[in-house]
Amino acid sequence: MRRGLVHVLAWLLATGAAVTLSWWGVHTVMAGTAYDPPRALPIKAADATAKEPKPPATPSERTPPPKRRTPSAPPRTDEPASTPPPSPTPTKPPSPSPASTTTVTGQVKSYDTDGGRAVFDLGRTSASLVSATPGAGWSMQVWKTESWIRVEFSSGADRVSVFCTWHDGPPRVEIGTY
């Protein structure tokens, strides 16, 4: 009986140690892959009169008209009918704090490779990574410094790097296969 209890205790200790070590290893690796939350890029306003929208090709592509909202409360009867309803006062949206704002000063360009896609916002004197998506069966790593960003896609022994540098001039992107 005592021998069986010792075996069970040894098994529990070994299993607990293995689970703890595995969790610590995965946590350490995953902590290095955290990304900033995605940000919405502004859409440049084009002259609305210059481009006419194309009609949908098929009826299934048409969007349904917006539904009308019904008033939640009946209108008051004690006010005269000739008085227009009060107009809502416009509210100014809160200005974002300087620490949380990122300005898009350049051009967003996408680079497709065998390993995946990397999208950069290329400014005049710097660049930022908008997104990086590995292809099916590929994994990805990202390195960032003050003057360059490297996105590496890997699958087995195959490696594809998208390297964006701007330390000695405007940003430039190089793609290498290793």
N, C-alpha and C positions, 0 to 999 in steps of 0.2 A: 504494500500500500504506500509506504513511505517512498519507495523508489519511483512509483508512478507519479506521485505528487511532485517529486524533484524534477522529473522529465517535463511535466506540464508547466511548472514554474520556469524552467530553463527555456522552453518553447515560447512562453509568454514574453519573457525578457528579450529574447532574440527577435521576435516579431515586432515588439514595441520599438526596439532600437532600429530595425530596418525601416519601419514606417516613418519614424522621426527623421532618420537620415534622408530618406527619399523626399519627404516633405520639405526639408531644409534645402536640398539640392534644387528641386523644382522652384521653390520660392526664390532662391538666389538667382536662377536663370531668368525667371519671369520678371523679377524686379528691374532688370536691366533693359527690358523691352517695353517699358511703359511709354506711351506717347501722349503728347498734348491732345486735348480734345479737338475734334475737327472744327474748323471755323468756316463760316459762310463767306464766300467771296462776293463782293459787290458786282452787280451786273451793270455794265456800261449802258447808259440810256441812249438809244439810237433815236433818230428823228422818226417819230411815229408816222408822219405823212410820207416819208420817203419809201417805206416798205409797207406794202399791203399784205396782210396775213393770207396765207394760202388756205383755200378751203380744204377740209378733210377729204382724204381720198375715198374712204368708205364710211358708210353710216355708223359702223361700230366705233370709229375713231372720234366721233363727235362727242363733245361733253354735254351733259344735260344742263338745261338752264338752271340758274340758282333758284332754290325754293324761297318763296316769300315767307317772311316771319309774320306770325299773327301777334297782335298786341297781347301782352299778358294781363293787362288791366283795362277795363272799359274806360273810355274818355269821360272826363268830368262833365257833368251837366250844369254845374253852377256857374261856369265861365261862359261869357258870350261867344258865339260861334265865330265872330269876326276877328277875335284876338288870335294872332298866330301863336303857335306853341313856342315856348322859349327855345332858342337854339342852344345846343350844348357848347360849353366853353371849351375851346381847344386846350389840350394839355400838352406841355412840352415833355417829350420822353426824357427820362433821366440820362444825363451824360455819363458815359462809362468812365471808370477811373483810368488814369493814364497807365497804370501797371497792367491792366487787363486788355488794353487795346493793341491790336496789331494792324499796321497799315499795309495795304497792298499797293505797292508803288510800281510794280513791274507787270510782267506778262506771265500768265500761267501756261506752262508748257508740259506736255505729257511725253514720256519716253517709254515706248514699248520694247521689251526685250524678250528673249526666249524664256527667261525666268519669271517675268512679271512686268508690272508697270510702276513707274515712279513719276510723280507729278511735282514740279517745282514752281514756285513763284519767283521769277527772276526779276530783280530790281536793277537799278543802275549800279549800285555798289555792294549789294548783298543778295542773298537768296534764302528762301525758306522751303522746307519740305511740306507740301500740301497733303500728299498721301503716297503710300507705297503698298502695293497689293501683289503678293506672290501668285504665280500661276499654279495650276493644279499639280501637286506632287513636288512643289518647290517650297523652301522655307526662306526666311528673310531676316537680315540684321541691319540695323541703322546705327551709324556713328555720326555725331555732330560736334563741330568745334566752332570757334569764332570765325574761321575763314574757309571752311569746307564742310560738305555733307557727303557721306558715302552710304549708298544703299547696296547691299550685297544679297543676291538671290543664290541659293545653293540647292542642289539636288544630287546627292551622292558625291561624286568627285567633280561634278560640273559646277562652275561658279561664274556668275555674271555680275559685274559691278557697274553701278551708275554713280559717277563721281562728279560732284558739282563743286567748283572752286571759284573764289573771288578775291583771293588775297592780294593779287597784283594787278587788278583791273576789274572790268565788268564780269559778272558770272559767266562761266562756260561749263558745259556738261560733256563729259567723256564717258563712253560705254566700252567696257572691256570684258572679254570672255577668257576665262582661265581654266 
